[in-house]
Amino acid sequence: MLSKKVSQITPSYTIGISTKVKALKQEGKTIVDLSIGEPDFFIPEKATERGVEAFHTNQTKYDLVPGLITLREAIVEKLKSENGVLYTPSDIVVSSGAKHAITNSLLAILDQGDEVILPVPYWTSYPEMIKICGGVPVLLQTNKTDQFKMTLESLKAHHTTKTKMLFINNPSNPTGAVYTKEELIPIVNYCIDNGIYILSDEIYERICYTDSFTSIPSISEAAKANTILINGLSKSAAMTGLRIGYTASSPEIAKAIATIQGHLVSHPSLASQWAGVGALTESKTEIDQMVAVYKSRREALIKQLNTMKGIEYITPDGAFYLYLNIGSIKEHVAFEGAFSLKVCDDLLNDYNLAVVPGIAFGTDDYIRLSYATELSLVQEGLKRIETYLQSKLNA
Ligand code: PMP
């Protein structure tokens, strides 16, 4: 009965974990849940005001498919002032979250069997999204020594006649790695010269702890023409449940994306879009404050990690995750299937701690935890991980 496509798709690991966490909570257990990439802040005050006002002023009907013009103008202004790249509202399509912006883009670009190069570790939904849209994910292994960033050589090695697209997630979920402009330029130029579109997922760009972040379309006019930029308000403005993401692209691609979106969902909730206007135009200070909190948590956690034995980590330059290498205990753990799944099951069942297995991101020796949650809880989570690791190493 079900399509062949469905049988090729792996259910979301993160959703699987939240389901287990909910079941354990119902049994009365208190779980430290560091599995979800969801900011623990309220949305900015002005976002709330604008959203509520939309309900009171009858802004609850159908509107333009590519998104409210006021919101698209606010996005254009943001991209100009914060990312140094010039778009017009007709280059922007507002969608129901960045996830939707990505699938819209894939539907607009991919034909059946087209290859999409995906650096590993990747955000867990990418391979499945590519498959759903008829593409073939081609995994490009990166190295810990390169901070898990792809190099031009590795890109060339994965380029075939079927390559249509390259995914870049900068800053990265799960590693927090941020590419420098110097690292991006050769990769971007190679893609331009070889007709490979870039999908640049910059959803964590506002949560960045270095000055080295460069938005790919800002590199050159050719880079802008060759890139679909993905961004949104789920992470930067803590608006996960309001579902506002967007693409910025050439007007031709934007038109194609809008045609697809017009048939599938029309446009995201209008009240959410008005909340988005509030977040983009009147909430800079509040967003800066959230970023400052992530930054201070990150510093405290790095200090703690430096005291822990049996663990290697990648210093995150952006986003709000710790990607921890727990390979040191591999030979001390009995497991069938994925090692990181077993570790996460142990942590959940024996230590009441929920984190995400590295296998969800294509690297099985790792676990990911989110610090978009109260610092004391994350610190407690790290303590439990340390106790678990020691129990294995000393067994
Ligand atoms: N891209 C990346 C890299 C993400 O981590 C996420 C959310 N975890 C998304 C896209 C999806 O964001 P949204 O909630 O806006 O759909």
Boltz pocket constraint, residues with backbone or C-beta under 6 A from the ligand:
constraints:
  - pocket:
      binder: B
      contacts: [[A, 37], [A, 96], [A, 97], [A, 98], [A, 99], [A, 100], [A, 123], [A, 169], [A, 171], [A, 173], [A, 201], [A, 203], [A, 232], [A, 233], [A, 234], [A, 235], [A, 240], [A, 243], [A, 244], [A, 245]]
      max_distance: 6.0
